[in-house]
Amino acid sequence: MKRKREVEKESEMRSSTAELSVLAKFKPVDHAASSIPTNHFLSICNLILQFLDKVGPTMTVLRQDIYQNIQRLENMYESDPSMYSNMVEILKKETNEGNARKLTSCSRAFLWLTRSLDFTVSLLQKSKEEPRLSMEQAVEDAYNLTLKPWHGWISSAAFKIALKLVPDSETFANLLMAKDENNDALVEEIDSFISQLAPFLEDIHNILVNSSITFSIRTNLITVYLLITFMDFFSRDCTG
């Protein structure tokens, strides 16, 4: 399920909003019958990777973690698309087997992907609601609100250093725009994206709570390794 999109023709916001429109059709009336189509959820997560690329090297570690979590879910889905077409069924399966809290579980991957989506929404809201706020401050505020509570001191320290690489707000906006798109159109796309993703994320959080998939462990060992590697690379790059 490796997706190849022609991003030159369409902005990440527009593509993501289109995916969310499809997801809305699957929203059940009965909450007990919750459904999260795995393929559409992964499509959105893959588009978020493209969005993080616009932010720059600051997001390198987060991007790597997201990519690995996407791969884990894709491998599960592709092993039996009909059985694992609904993310909720994957969560139930791992919970029943007692595997949901394992470091390599799809449940954990799903949880961290959700937190990454929370970060994305928070960052976009900050950028839209406080246009005079520097991009660096917007990224830091979004991180503190959504990801920092789940990260240890190594993750937080690495993120603080990497904030210096964030592009300015104007550059970031230009990177998000599709070809021949203006700022007003981009703002409308961001509004549409947030308005559709926010309730979807609320449903996901409700499912995670009902599934008791909330981990006290703050960050996984892979993330710690990537952070240490990134900090080492960053320090060597700065010192020449």
MDAnalysis code that builds the backbone (N, CA, C; Angstrom):
import MDAnalysis as mda
import numpy as np

u = mda.Universe.empty(720, n_residues=240, atom_resindex=np.repeat(np.arange(240), 3), trajectory=True)
u.add_TopologyAttr("name", ["N", "CA", "C"] * 240)
u.add_TopologyAttr("resid", np.arange(1, 241))
u.add_TopologyAttr("resname", ["MET", "LYS", "ARG", "LYS", "ARG", "GLU", "VAL", "GLU", "LYS", "GLU", "SER", "GLU", "MET", "ARG", "SER", "SER", "THR", "ALA", "GLU", "LEU", "SER", "VAL", "LEU", "ALA", "LYS", "PHE", "LYS", "PRO", "VAL", "ASP", "HIS", "ALA", "ALA", "SER", "SER", "ILE", "PRO", "THR", "ASN", "HIS", "PHE", "LEU", "SER", "ILE", "CYS", "ASN", "LEU", "ILE", "LEU", "GLN", "PHE", "LEU", "ASP", "LYS", "VAL", "GLY", "PRO", "THR", "MET", "THR", "VAL", "LEU", "ARG", "GLN", "ASP", "ILE", "TYR", "GLN", "ASN", "ILE", "GLN", "ARG", "LEU", "GLU", "ASN", "MET", "TYR", "GLU", "SER", "ASP", "PRO", "SER", "MET", "TYR", "SER", "ASN", "MET", "VAL", "GLU", "ILE", "LEU", "LYS", "LYS", "GLU", "THR", "ASN", "GLU", "GLY", "ASN", "ALA", "ARG", "LYS", "LEU", "THR", "SER", "CYS", "SER", "ARG", "ALA", "PHE", "LEU", "TRP", "LEU", "THR", "ARG", "SER", "LEU", "ASP", "PHE", "THR", "VAL", "SER", "LEU", "LEU", "GLN", "LYS", "SER", "LYS", "GLU", "GLU", "PRO", "ARG", "LEU", "SER", "MET", "GLU", "GLN", "ALA", "VAL", "GLU", "ASP", "ALA", "TYR", "ASN", "LEU", "THR", "LEU", "LYS", "PRO", "TRP", "HIS", "GLY", "TRP", "ILE", "SER", "SER", "ALA", "ALA", "PHE", "LYS", "ILE", "ALA", "LEU", "LYS", "LEU", "VAL", "PRO", "ASP", "SER", "GLU", "THR", "PHE", "ALA", "ASN", "LEU", "LEU", "MET", "ALA", "LYS", "ASP", "GLU", "ASN", "ASN", "ASP", "ALA", "LEU", "VAL", "GLU", "GLU", "ILE", "ASP", "SER", "PHE", "ILE", "SER", "GLN", "LEU", "ALA", "PRO", "PHE", "LEU", "GLU", "ASP", "ILE", "HIS", "ASN", "ILE", "LEU", "VAL", "ASN", "SER", "SER", "ILE", "THR", "PHE", "SER", "ILE", "ARG", "THR", "ASN", "LEU", "ILE", "THR", "VAL", "TYR", "LEU", "LEU", "ILE", "THR", "PHE", "MET", "ASP", "PHE", "PHE", "SER", "ARG", "ASP", "CYS", "THR", "GLY"])
u.atoms.positions = np.array([
    [0.836, -1.203, 0.000],
    [0.000, 0.000, 0.000],
    [0.872, 1.255, 0.000],
    [1.951, 1.202, -0.721],
    [2.856, 2.334, -0.797],
    [2.235, 3.367, -1.734],
    [1.966, 4.552, -1.198],
    [1.242, 5.548, -1.971],
    [2.198, 6.527, -2.630],
    [1.952, 6.805, -3.894],
    [2.750, 7.795, -4.606],
    [1.797, 8.875, -5.097],
    [1.976, 10.081, -4.579],
    [1.079, 11.168, -4.928],
    [1.832, 12.242, -5.691],
    [1.140, 12.864, -6.642],
    [1.745, 13.957, -7.385],
    [1.484, 15.248, -6.626],
    [2.336, 15.507, -5.625],
    [2.097, 16.635, -4.736],
    [2.234, 17.973, -5.452],
    [2.867, 18.007, -6.646],
    [2.979, 19.264, -7.351],
    [1.604, 19.756, -7.796],
    [0.677, 18.855, -8.019],
    [-0.641, 19.231, -8.532],
    [-1.610, 19.579, -7.416],
    [-1.314, 19.139, -6.211],
    [-2.272, 19.309, -5.139],
    [-1.551, 19.495, -3.815],
    [-2.016, 20.432, -2.989],
    [-1.366, 20.685, -1.715],
    [-1.679, 19.561, -0.740],
    [-0.824, 19.447, 0.301],
    [-1.057, 18.435, 1.332],
    [-2.393, 18.669, 2.040],
    [-2.732, 19.945, 2.258],
    [-3.983, 20.260, 2.922],
    [-5.178, 19.737, 2.125],
    [-5.136, 19.985, 0.817],
    [-6.249, 19.578, -0.044],
    [-6.369, 18.057, -0.120],
    [-5.229, 17.393, -0.234],
    [-5.239, 15.927, -0.295],
    [-5.740, 15.329, 1.011],
    [-5.286, 15.889, 2.121],
    [-5.694, 15.381, 3.430],
    [-7.177, 15.598, 3.669],
    [-7.672, 16.768, 3.275],
    [-9.095, 17.061, 3.437],
    [-9.944, 16.098, 2.620],
    [-9.466, 15.752, 1.434],
    [-10.189, 14.792, 0.598],
    [-10.269, 13.433, 1.269],
    [-9.167, 13.007, 1.880],
    [-9.164, 11.730, 2.605],
    [-10.129, 11.777, 3.781],
    [-10.152, 12.903, 4.488],
    [-11.043, 13.034, 5.641],
    [-12.505, 13.037, 5.220],
    [-12.789, 13.569, 4.062],
    [-14.166, 13.561, 3.554],
    [-14.642, 12.130, 3.336],
    [-13.730, 11.293, 2.860],
    [-14.066, 9.882, 2.670],
    [-14.272, 9.220, 4.028],
    [-13.405, 9.528, 4.975],
    [-13.517, 8.938, 6.308],
    [-14.852, 9.286, 6.969],
    [-15.334, 10.504, 6.744],
    [-16.586, 10.943, 7.361],
    [-17.753, 10.049, 6.962],
    [-17.665, 9.450, 5.788],
    [-18.731, 8.580, 5.314],
    [-18.790, 7.269, 6.103],
    [-17.680, 6.938, 6.744],
    [-17.625, 5.697, 7.509],
    [-17.997, 5.900, 8.977],
    [-18.240, 7.152, 9.367],
    [-18.540, 7.440, 10.768],
    [-19.875, 6.818, 11.159],
    [-19.879, 5.889, 12.117],
    [-21.118, 5.215, 12.496],
    [-21.995, 6.070, 13.404],
    [-23.282, 5.843, 13.338],
    [-24.210, 6.538, 14.228],
    [-24.054, 6.002, 15.646],
    [-23.876, 4.706, 15.771],
    [-23.704, 4.052, 17.061],
    [-22.225, 4.029, 17.407],
    [-21.831, 4.722, 18.493],
    [-20.418, 4.791, 18.867],
    [-19.851, 3.409, 19.175],
    [-20.698, 2.522, 19.660],
    [-20.232, 1.176, 20.003],
    [-19.757, 0.431, 18.759],
    [-20.203, 0.891, 17.604],
    [-19.819, 0.230, 16.357],
    [-18.742, 1.035, 15.636],
    [-17.822, 1.602, 16.402],
    [-16.783, 2.483, 15.863],
    [-16.007, 1.831, 14.730],
    [-15.685, 2.648, 13.740],
    [-14.936, 2.151, 12.602],
    [-13.920, 3.200, 12.158],
    [-12.681, 2.772, 11.998],
    [-11.632, 3.629, 11.463],
    [-10.986, 2.870, 10.312],
    [-11.385, 3.144, 9.081],
    [-10.801, 2.422, 7.940],
    [-9.285, 2.550, 7.934],
    [-8.612, 1.433, 8.025],
    [-7.155, 1.436, 8.156],
    [-6.469, 2.135, 6.996],
    [-6.909, 1.846, 5.769],
    [-6.217, 2.422, 4.609],
    [-6.347, 3.937, 4.551],
    [-7.514, 4.472, 4.908],
    [-7.694, 5.918, 4.881],
    [-6.930, 6.594, 6.021],
    [-6.910, 5.957, 7.174],
    [-6.134, 6.491, 8.301],
    [-4.656, 6.596, 7.917],
    [-4.139, 5.561, 7.265],
    [-2.740, 5.555, 6.861],
    [-2.472, 6.573, 5.755],
    [-3.447, 6.804, 4.899],
    [-3.302, 7.824, 3.859],
    [-3.080, 9.195, 4.483],
    [-3.870, 9.506, 5.503],
    [-3.727, 10.780, 6.196],
    [-2.364, 10.883, 6.867],
    [-1.933, 9.806, 7.508],
    [-0.630, 9.808, 8.184],
    [0.508, 9.997, 7.185],
    [0.393, 9.398, 6.018],
    [1.417, 9.571, 4.989],
    [1.452, 11.015, 4.490],
    [0.292, 11.643, 4.401],
    [0.251, 13.041, 3.985],
    [0.843, 13.950, 5.064],
    [0.689, 13.544, 6.332],
    [1.283, 14.314, 7.420],
    [2.806, 14.299, 7.314],
    [3.361, 13.202, 6.830],
    [4.810, 13.145, 6.613],
    [5.248, 14.243, 5.640],
    [4.476, 14.428, 4.580],
    [4.791, 15.465, 3.606],
    [4.680, 16.847, 4.239],
    [3.699, 17.001, 5.107],
    [3.522, 18.269, 5.822],
    [4.728, 18.544, 6.717],
    [5.189, 17.541, 7.461],
    [6.332, 17.724, 8.356],
    [7.605, 18.042, 7.586],
    [7.708, 17.525, 6.370],
    [8.868, 17.843, 5.538],
    [8.958, 19.346, 5.281],
    [7.810, 20.021, 5.250],
    [7.793, 21.456, 5.016],
    [8.365, 22.210, 6.218],
    [8.154, 21.648, 7.411],
    [8.648, 22.304, 8.624],
    [10.167, 22.288, 8.653],
    [10.749, 21.232, 8.068],
    [12.194, 21.175, 7.970],
    [12.845, 20.177, 8.895],
    [14.176, 20.254, 9.057],
    [14.949, 19.285, 9.837],
    [14.508, 19.148, 11.288],
    [13.823, 20.169, 11.805],
    [13.321, 20.079, 13.175],
    [12.482, 18.822, 13.373],
    [11.758, 18.426, 12.335],
    [10.833, 17.317, 12.431],
    [11.450, 15.969, 12.026],
    [12.769, 15.939, 11.836],
    [13.415, 14.721, 11.350],
    [13.126, 13.519, 12.243],
    [13.322, 13.680, 13.540],
    [13.129, 12.570, 14.467],
    [11.667, 12.151, 14.524],
    [10.777, 13.143, 14.636],
    [9.346, 12.836, 14.669],
    [8.936, 12.147, 13.378],
    [9.455, 12.618, 12.258],
    [9.113, 12.030, 10.968],
    [9.538, 10.568, 10.888],
    [10.722, 10.260, 11.356],
    [11.210, 8.886, 11.330],
    [10.330, 7.974, 12.182],
    [9.936, 8.473, 13.328],
    [9.083, 7.686, 14.217],
    [7.723, 7.436, 13.579],
    [7.158, 8.477, 12.957],
    [5.871, 8.341, 12.282],
    [5.980, 7.324, 11.150],
    [7.045, 7.430, 10.373],
    [7.223, 6.518, 9.242],
    [7.291, 5.068, 9.710],
    [8.030, 4.805, 10.767],
    [8.149, 3.430, 11.275],
    [6.804, 2.917, 11.799],
    [6.047, 3.795, 12.433],
    [4.728, 3.382, 12.925],
    [3.762, 3.112, 11.773],
    [3.849, 3.921, 10.725],
    [3.029, 3.685, 9.533],
    [3.378, 2.330, 8.930],
    [4.677, 2.046, 8.822],
    [5.125, 0.782, 8.255],
    [4.585, -0.406, 9.046],
    [4.565, -0.282, 10.356],
    [4.077, -1.373, 11.200],
    [2.601, -1.654, 10.920],
    [1.814, -0.593, 10.805],
    [0.386, -0.763, 10.532],
    [0.150, -1.247, 9.102],
    [0.935, -0.740, 8.172],
    [0.783, -1.179, 6.788],
    [1.100, -2.663, 6.644],
    [2.124, -3.119, 7.337],
    [2.482, -4.540, 7.265],
    [1.359, -5.418, 7.818],
    [0.743, -4.977, 8.902],
    [-0.377, -5.721, 9.473],
    [-1.553, -5.730, 8.500],
    [-1.873, -4.558, 7.969],
    [-2.998, -4.434, 7.039],
    [-2.795, -5.304, 5.795],
    [-1.597, -5.244, 5.234],
    [-1.327, -5.972, 3.996],
    [-1.261, -7.480, 4.200],
    [-1.065, -7.911, 5.443],
    [-1.048, -9.352, 5.710],
    [-2.423, -9.972, 5.528],
    [-3.490, -9.155, 5.722],
    [-4.864, -9.627, 5.513],
    [-5.789, -8.409, 5.443],
    [-5.872, -7.751, 4.270],
    [-6.653, -6.516, 4.129],
    [-8.106, -6.629, 4.558],
    [-8.726, -7.768, 4.332],
    [-10.136, -7.906, 4.693],
    [-10.309, -7.991, 6.208],
    [-9.403, -8.700, 6.874],
    [-9.498, -8.858, 8.326],
    [-9.123, -7.565, 9.058],
    [-8.134, -6.844, 8.505],
    [-7.615, -5.673, 9.202],
    [-8.003, -4.368, 8.520],
    [-9.130, -4.353, 7.863],
    [-9.593, -3.145, 7.187],
    [-10.046, -2.072, 8.174],
    [-10.371, -2.489, 9.407],
    [-10.825, -1.568, 10.443],
    [-9.794, -1.546, 11.567],
    [-9.232, -0.355, 11.844],
    [-8.225, -0.236, 12.893],
    [-8.730, -0.728, 14.242],
    [-10.008, -0.540, 14.501],
    [-10.574, -0.945, 15.785],
    [-10.430, -2.448, 15.991],
    [-10.553, -3.211, 14.917],
    [-10.414, -4.664, 15.027],
    [-8.975, -5.049, 15.365],
    [-8.017, -4.284, 14.852],
    [-6.611, -4.536, 15.190],
    [-6.373, -4.263, 16.671],
    [-6.952, -3.175, 17.173],
    [-6.806, -2.843, 18.593],
    [-7.428, -3.926, 19.467],
    [-8.603, -4.374, 19.081],
    [-9.280, -5.419, 19.855],
    [-8.468, -6.706, 19.867],
    [-7.935, -7.068, 18.724],
    [-7.158, -8.300, 18.602],
    [-5.946, -8.269, 19.528],
    [-5.197, -7.177, 19.500],
    [-3.996, -7.096, 20.330],
    [-4.339, -6.985, 21.817],
    [-5.435, -6.320, 22.119],
    [-5.867, -6.225, 23.515],
    [-6.257, -7.597, 24.047],
    [-7.012, -8.346, 23.272],
    [-7.439, -9.685, 23.683],
    [-6.260, -10.635, 23.842],
    [-5.228, -10.441, 23.020],
    [-4.053, -11.306, 23.077],
    [-3.032, -10.835, 24.116],
    [-3.301, -9.678, 24.713],
    [-2.377, -9.142, 25.709],
    [-1.130, -8.515, 25.107],
    [-1.195, -8.119, 23.828],
    [-0.013, -7.584, 23.146],
    [-0.070, -6.075, 22.913],
    [-1.162, -5.433, 23.311],
    [-1.366, -4.024, 22.964],
    [-0.274, -3.110, 23.502],
    [0.289, -3.427, 24.661],
    [1.274, -2.534, 25.278],
    [2.718, -2.850, 24.900],
    [2.913, -3.842, 24.057],
    [4.273, -4.175, 23.649],
    [4.851, -3.068, 22.765],
    [6.173, -2.900, 22.827],
    [6.833, -1.842, 22.069],
    [6.591, -1.941, 20.573],
    [6.435, -3.165, 20.092],
    [6.273, -3.370, 18.645],
    [4.823, -3.572, 18.226],
    [3.891, -3.261, 19.096],
    [2.481, -3.500, 18.778],
    [1.935, -2.450, 17.823],
    [0.910, -2.836, 17.077],
    [0.208, -1.897, 16.208],
    [-0.596, -0.903, 17.041],
    [-1.029, -1.329, 18.199],
    [-1.779, -0.439, 19.088],
    [-0.915, 0.738, 19.516],
    [0.328, 0.453, 19.867],
    [1.252, 1.520, 20.258],
    [1.554, 2.427, 19.059],
    [1.737, 1.824, 17.894],
    [1.981, 2.618, 16.686],
    [0.800, 3.550, 16.417],
    [-0.407, 3.021, 16.563],
    [-1.627, 3.798, 16.349],
    [-1.705, 4.961, 17.336],
    [-1.335, 4.700, 18.582],
    [-1.367, 5.733, 19.617],
    [-0.408, 6.872, 19.276],
    [0.811, 6.530, 18.878],
    [1.797, 7.567, 18.567],
    [1.456, 8.317, 17.288],
    [0.853, 7.637, 16.339],
    [0.401, 8.337, 15.138],
    [-0.705, 9.329, 15.476],
    [-1.566, 8.948, 16.392],
    [-2.631, 9.849, 16.833],
    [-2.050, 11.084, 17.490],
    [-1.039, 10.895, 18.321],
    [-0.394, 12.033, 18.976],
    [0.282, 12.942, 17.958],
    [0.821, 12.360, 16.906],
    [1.444, 13.158, 15.848],
    [0.401, 13.975, 15.096],
    [-0.776, 13.390, 14.899],
    [-1.877, 14.128, 14.268],
    [-2.344, 15.254, 15.191],
    [-2.362, 14.999, 16.497],
    [-2.703, 16.047, 17.467],
    [-1.741, 17.230, 17.329],
    [-0.453, 16.905, 17.198],
    [0.569, 17.945, 17.043],
    [0.328, 18.760, 15.775],
    [0.006, 18.081, 14.705],
    [-0.214, 18.756, 13.423],
    [-1.382, 19.726, 13.502],
    [-2.489, 19.275, 14.098],
    [-3.660, 20.146, 14.243],
    [-3.330, 21.347, 15.113],
    [-2.637, 21.093, 16.217],
    [-2.279, 22.179, 17.132],
    [-1.390, 23.208, 16.449],
    [-0.417, 22.745, 15.669],
    [0.491, 23.656, 14.967],
    [-0.252, 24.500, 13.937],
    [-1.121, 23.879, 13.178],
    [-1.877, 24.614, 12.172],
    [-2.813, 25.639, 12.810],
    [-3.431, 25.256, 13.926],
    [-4.318, 26.189, 14.619],
    [-3.538, 27.394, 15.143],
    [-2.378, 27.117, 15.724],
    [-1.532, 28.193, 16.228],
    [-1.132, 29.151, 15.104],
    [-0.717, 28.583, 13.993],
    [-0.260, 29.387, 12.863],
    [-1.382, 30.241, 12.291],
    [-2.592, 29.695, 12.304],
    [-3.747, 30.401, 11.734],
    [-4.302, 31.455, 12.693],
    [-4.425, 31.097, 13.973],
    [-5.055, 31.975, 14.953],
    [-4.138, 33.089, 15.436],
    [-2.838, 32.836, 15.384],
    [-1.873, 33.848, 15.833],
    [-0.837, 34.074, 14.728],
    [-1.244, 34.744, 13.644],
    [-0.362, 34.910, 12.478],
    [0.927, 35.670, 12.778],
    [0.924, 36.481, 13.834],
    [2.131, 37.242, 14.180],
    [3.109, 36.415, 15.015],
    [2.661, 35.259, 15.446],
    [3.531, 34.381, 16.233],
    [4.599, 33.792, 15.322],
    [5.836, 33.789, 15.794],
    [6.904, 33.218, 14.975],
    [6.664, 31.731, 14.787],
    [7.160, 31.201, 13.682],
    [6.990, 29.781, 13.406],
    [7.658, 28.943, 14.481],
    [8.812, 29.406, 14.930],
    [9.531, 28.683, 15.989],
    [8.676, 28.573, 17.249],
    [8.028, 29.685, 17.620],
    [7.192, 29.673, 18.821],
    [5.949, 28.814, 18.619],
    [5.373, 28.850, 17.409],
    [4.179, 28.048, 17.127],
    [4.496, 26.560, 17.231],
    [5.643, 26.152, 16.674],
    [6.049, 24.748, 16.744],
    [6.291, 24.339, 18.191],
    [6.979, 25.209, 18.943],
    [7.263, 24.886, 20.344],
    [5.983, 24.775, 21.163],
    [5.053, 25.711, 20.959],
    [3.786, 25.681, 21.708],
    [2.999, 24.406, 21.385],
    [2.950, 24.057, 20.095],
    [2.225, 22.845, 19.691],
    [2.885, 21.602, 20.280],
    [4.203, 21.576, 20.274],
    [4.938, 20.444, 20.848],
    [4.672, 20.322, 22.349],
    [4.750, 21.441, 23.059],
    [4.530, 21.415, 24.508],
    [3.133, 20.919, 24.865],
    [2.179, 21.260, 24.025],
    [0.789, 20.898, 24.293],
    [0.482, 19.436, 23.987],
    [1.112, 18.885, 22.940],
    [0.690, 17.562, 22.461],
    [1.700, 16.431, 22.648],
    [2.977, 16.701, 22.456],
    [3.974, 15.626, 22.472],
    [4.883, 15.631, 23.692],
    [5.211, 16.808, 24.182],
    [6.154, 16.894, 25.294],
    [5.717, 16.097, 26.527],
    [4.399, 16.083, 26.874],
    [3.990, 15.303, 28.057],
    [4.326, 13.822, 27.958],
    [4.551, 13.327, 26.741],
    [4.815, 11.903, 26.539],
    [6.288, 11.621, 26.244],
    [7.098, 12.670, 26.161],
    [8.510, 12.506, 25.861],
    [9.364, 12.643, 27.118],
    [10.456, 11.932, 27.135],
    [11.416, 12.061, 28.220],
    [12.328, 13.253, 27.980],
    [13.304, 13.443, 28.872],
    [14.146, 14.637, 28.783],
    [15.037, 14.625, 27.542],
    [15.429, 13.455, 27.067],
    [16.280, 13.386, 25.878],
    [15.512, 13.908, 24.662],
    [14.287, 13.428, 24.502],
    [13.454, 13.874, 23.382],
    [13.228, 15.375, 23.445],
    [12.880, 15.870, 24.630],
    [12.577, 17.296, 24.784],
    [13.805, 18.158, 24.511],
    [14.970, 17.707, 24.982],
    [16.203, 18.471, 24.774],
    [16.562, 18.528, 23.295],
    [16.430, 17.411, 22.608],
    [16.741, 17.367, 21.181],
    [15.801, 18.269, 20.395],
    [14.540, 18.249, 20.769],
    [13.555, 19.077, 20.083],
    [13.871, 20.561, 20.279],
    [14.274, 20.921, 21.491],
    [14.585, 22.319, 21.798],
    [15.725, 22.818, 20.926],
    [16.731, 21.989, 20.749],
    [17.874, 22.366, 19.911],
    [17.446, 22.512, 18.453],
    [16.644, 21.553, 18.003],
    [16.244, 21.529, 16.593],
    [15.306, 22.663, 16.216],
    [14.678, 23.305, 17.190],
    [13.764, 24.413, 16.909],
    [14.449, 25.540, 16.134],
    [15.748, 25.641, 16.276],
    [16.491, 26.708, 15.610],
    [16.471, 26.550, 14.086],
    [16.068, 25.372, 13.611],
    [16.060, 25.108, 12.174],
    [14.696, 25.348, 11.530],
    [13.732, 25.783, 12.314],
    [12.375, 25.999, 11.785],
    [12.368, 27.182, 10.814],
    [11.693, 27.056, 9.667],
    [11.611, 28.180, 8.719],
    [10.722, 29.284, 9.273],
    [10.827, 30.488, 8.719],
    [9.948, 31.561, 9.175],
    [8.536, 31.305, 8.647],
    [7.575, 32.031, 9.198],
    [6.163, 31.795, 8.893],
    [5.837, 31.965, 7.416],
    [6.415, 32.987, 6.792],
    [6.130, 33.240, 5.373],
    [6.663, 32.108, 4.498],
    [7.864, 31.664, 4.810],
    [8.449, 30.553, 4.047],
    [7.619, 29.293, 4.210],
    [7.185, 29.034, 5.436],
    [6.377, 27.852, 5.718],
    [5.070, 27.890, 4.941],
    [4.408, 29.045, 4.941],
    [3.141, 29.187, 4.208],
    [3.347, 28.953, 2.716],
    [4.430, 29.510, 2.171],
    [4.716, 29.327, 0.744],
    [4.970, 27.863, 0.407],
    [5.602, 27.145, 1.325],
    [5.877, 25.732, 1.097],
    [4.599, 24.895, 1.110],
    [3.621, 25.335, 1.896],
    [2.359, 24.599, 1.987],
    [1.443, 24.836, 0.789],
    [1.606, 25.970, 0.156],
    [0.700, 26.319, -0.936],
    [0.932, 25.450, -2.168],
    [-0.171, 25.131, -2.834],
    [-0.076, 24.456, -4.122],
    [0.335, 25.480, -5.171],
    [0.684, 25.001, -6.350],
    [1.104, 25.904, -7.417],
    [-0.023, 26.870, -7.776],
    [0.318, 28.136, -7.897],
    [-0.629, 29.208, -8.262],
    [-1.691, 29.444, -7.185],
    [-1.457, 29.003, -5.966],
    [-2.416, 29.218, -4.876],
    [-2.017, 30.460, -4.089],
    [-3.012, 31.200, -3.587],
    [-2.694, 32.375, -2.773],
    [-2.926, 32.079, -1.293],
    [-2.567, 33.033, -0.448],
    [-2.628, 32.818, 0.994],
    [-4.056, 32.624, 1.494],
    [-5.005, 33.378, 0.939],
    [-6.400, 33.242, 1.370],
    [-6.930, 31.833, 1.106],
    [-6.562, 31.300, -0.046],
    [-7.004, 29.939, -0.387],
    [-6.379, 28.924, 0.567],
    [-5.115, 29.150, 0.934],
    [-4.438, 28.243, 1.869],
    [-5.112, 28.270, 3.230],
    [-5.480, 29.475, 3.702],
    [-6.154, 29.602, 4.998],
    [-7.479, 28.835, 4.980],
    [-8.211, 28.933, 3.884],
    [-9.479, 28.210, 3.755],
    [-9.250, 26.700, 3.799],
    [-8.184, 26.249, 3.146],
    [-7.873, 24.820, 3.150],
    [-7.500, 24.341, 4.551],
    [-6.737, 25.151, 5.262],
    [-6.351, 24.796, 6.633],
    [-7.581, 24.726, 7.523],
    [-8.487, 25.693, 7.359],
    [-9.743, 25.690, 8.136],
    [-10.528, 24.411, 7.871],
    [-10.642, 24.051, 6.598],
    [-11.399, 22.855, 6.223],
    [-10.739, 21.602, 6.780],
    [-9.417, 21.563, 6.685],
    [-8.663, 20.404, 7.188],
    [-8.862, 20.236, 8.685],
    [-8.689, 21.320, 9.443],
    [-8.832, 21.262, 10.899],
    [-10.255, 20.884, 11.299],
    [-11.237, 21.489, 10.627],
    [-12.635, 21.238, 10.989],
    [-13.021, 19.779, 10.789],
    [-12.361, 19.101, 9.859],
    [-12.669, 17.688, 9.621],
    [-11.792, 16.750, 10.446],
    [-10.537, 17.138, 10.657],
    [-9.635, 16.255, 11.391],
    [-9.895, 16.282, 12.897],
    [-10.256, 17.447, 13.450],
    [-10.452, 17.565, 14.898],
    [-11.506, 16.588, 15.439],
    [-12.708, 16.518, 14.859],
    [-13.699, 15.551, 15.373],
    [-13.276, 14.103, 15.143],
    [-12.548, 13.854, 14.047],
    [-12.037, 12.516, 13.785],
    [-11.061, 12.108, 14.882],
    [-10.202, 13.034, 15.285],
    [-9.252, 12.755, 16.360],
    [-9.966, 12.555, 17.696],
    [-11.030, 13.294, 17.901],
    [-11.807, 13.117, 19.133],
    [-12.378, 11.703, 19.207],
    [-12.877, 11.205, 18.084],
    [-13.385, 9.831, 18.034],
    [-12.267, 8.830, 18.328],
    [-11.099, 9.087, 17.759],
    [-9.971, 8.179, 17.988],
    [-9.585, 8.155, 19.463],
    [-9.530, 9.317, 20.089],
    [-9.176, 9.373, 21.515],
    [-10.195, 8.623, 22.362],
    [-11.466, 8.740, 21.998],
    [-12.499, 7.999, 22.720],
    [-12.289, 6.497, 22.579],
    [-11.915, 6.062, 21.375],
    [-11.659, 4.642, 21.134],
    [-10.458, 4.167, 21.942],
    [-9.406, 4.993, 21.977],
    [-8.203, 4.629, 22.740],
    [-8.506, 4.501, 24.223],
    [-9.322, 5.414, 24.741],
    [-9.698, 5.356, 26.155],
    [-10.533, 4.113, 26.431],
    [-11.510, 3.842, 25.561],
    [-12.364, 2.675, 25.743],
    [-11.592, 1.370, 25.606],
    [-10.509, 1.413, 24.811],
    [-9.687, 0.221, 24.628],
    [-8.613, 0.105, 25.694],
    [-8.556, 1.111, 26.585],
    [-7.545, 1.149, 27.654],
    [-6.128, 1.144, 27.097],
    [-5.956, 1.723, 25.915],
    [-4.619, 1.790, 25.317],
    [-4.032, 3.173, 25.604],
    [-3.643, 3.388, 26.840],
    [-2.973, 4.613, 27.248],
    [-1.734, 4.203, 28.001],
    [-0.581, 4.551, 27.488],
    [0.670, 4.062, 28.045],
    [1.347, 5.104, 28.918],
    [1.823, 4.654, 30.048],
    [2.566, 5.552, 30.919],
    [4.006, 5.700, 30.448],
    [4.485, 4.715, 29.652],
    [5.836, 4.792, 29.116],
    [5.880, 5.961, 28.148],
    [6.831, 6.857, 28.311],
    [6.787, 8.114, 27.565],
    [7.289, 8.010, 26.139],
    [8.343, 7.303, 25.906],
    [8.867, 7.224, 24.550],
    [9.555, 5.891, 24.348],
    [9.515, 5.381, 23.153],
    [10.078, 4.060, 22.930],
    [11.574, 4.110, 22.678],
    [12.223, 2.955, 22.729],
    [13.669, 2.884, 22.616],
    [14.156, 3.311, 21.242],
    [13.357, 3.042, 20.200],
    [13.739, 3.452, 18.851],
    [13.834, 4.970, 18.780],
    [12.866, 5.660, 19.390],
    [12.875, 7.113, 19.378],
    [14.098, 7.656, 20.105],
    [14.419, 7.061, 21.259],
    [15.586, 7.499, 22.016],
    [16.846, 7.354, 21.171],
    [16.982, 6.214, 20.497],
    [18.151, 5.984, 19.646],
    [18.235, 7.020, 18.527],
    [17.090, 7.299, 17.891],
    [17.073, 8.265, 16.805],
    [17.417, 9.660, 17.304],
    [16.934, 9.998, 18.492],
    [17.216, 11.310, 19.060],
    [18.701, 11.476, 19.351],
    [19.309, 10.467, 19.950],
    [20.736, 10.529, 20.254],
    [21.538, 10.662, 18.964],
    [21.160, 9.885, 17.941],
    [21.844, 9.940, 16.651],
    [21.706, 11.320, 16.026],
    [20.479, 11.863, 16.098],
    [20.224, 13.174, 15.506],
    [21.005, 14.260, 16.227],
    [21.052, 14.200, 17.571],
    [21.784, 15.201, 18.345],
    [23.274, 15.154, 18.016],
    [23.791, 13.940, 17.846],
    [25.202, 13.789, 17.500],
    [25.484, 14.385, 16.134],
    [24.590, 14.096, 15.162],
    [24.752, 14.638, 13.802],
    [24.661, 16.156, 13.826],
    [23.693, 16.682, 14.581],
    [23.461, 18.119, 14.637],
    [24.667, 18.835, 15.239],
    [25.246, 18.280, 16.316],
    [26.391, 18.914, 16.971],
    [27.606, 18.897, 16.048],
    [27.812, 17.796, 15.305],
    [28.946, 17.715, 14.385],
    [28.764, 18.678, 13.232],
    [27.516, 18.849, 12.789],
    [27.225, 19.754, 11.674],
    [27.490, 21.209, 12.057],
    [27.152, 21.551, 13.312],
    [27.330, 22.922, 13.777],
    [28.802, 23.268, 14.016],
    [29.581, 22.273, 14.390],
    [30.986, 22.514, 14.698],
    [31.874, 22.355, 13.477],
    [31.229, 21.969, 12.321],
    [31.985, 21.824, 11.090],
    [32.703, 20.513, 11.026],
])
